[in-house]
């Protein structure tokens, strides 16, 4: 297994067990996490907020890792975010109260690494599917 793939697998494992410090430690000092669907970038210790946000909203969160594509210092992962919405989901536009609904949301993550540390993590979550599974899209007044 490629070294960069090992680093990314360790990152997912840290998120899986909600070990915020381990998660953040895998990023370079100048590294960042970009939640593309939420339009928010996290830097420094704030990077750990992403693990906390999803752990609060989905205490049973499981990331099903499907495929890894490694090309030098770039790693792309196709996965699914799975869990039950039991807590508030804090988003930049507001907070979604718990719905009790399960999610199985497709996601694609793109990582750039340097010297074994994550420089950037761009997370492309299928937000419309997430919101649909939570029943939020049915409440839109269009």
Secondary structure, 3 states (H helix, E strand, C coil): CCHHHHHHHHHHHHHHCCCHHHHHHCEEEEEEEEECCCCEEEEHHHHHHHHHHHHHHCCCCEEEEEEEEEECCEEEEEEEEEEECCCCEEECCEEECCCCCEEEEEEEEEEEEECCEEEEEEEEECHHHHHHHCCCHHHCCC
